[in-house]
Amino acid sequence: MQLSNQQIFNQAIIRLSVLLYQVDNKVTLTEQDYLEELLSSLDWQSPICREAFFNDVVYQTRLALDTGTSIDYLRSFKDDLLFNAELAMEVAIAMTGIDGDRSDEETEILSLLSHKMLARALVYNTPRPTEARQIN
């Protein structure tokens, strides 16, 4: 089955949000509420249920953080965020600021997103990818 570009982006937004949620090793109720609201707002079009996907992302993210490979993990789905770079940055900024305190780790990820990973799409509003990907 092929996933739509929107679904691929939705999955990347979940990955980004969970990474930002866990990177500072502090979980607040406001972060949890924001994440739950974000998850419920996504137009989910995958054969894998949203909850199962989310649980897997939590595991993958924790593994990346525990092994010190969180930036490589972020790079693995950065291209998927280009579908809607503006929304990706909006979610990243909201997620990192929702608890009233941005950690150094959160700030580093925001900087990477805005200055390197999504910079061209944010500045030049480059065309979005059009090919759908297949899940195996």
PyMOL commands that set and color helices and strands:
alter all, ss='L'
color gray80, all
select helices_A, chain A and resi 5-22+29-41+50-66+70-97+104-117+119-124
alter helices_A, ss='H'
color red, helices_A
select strands_A, chain A and resi 2-3+133-134
alter strands_A, ss='S'
color yellow, strands_A
deselect
rebuild
show_as cartoon
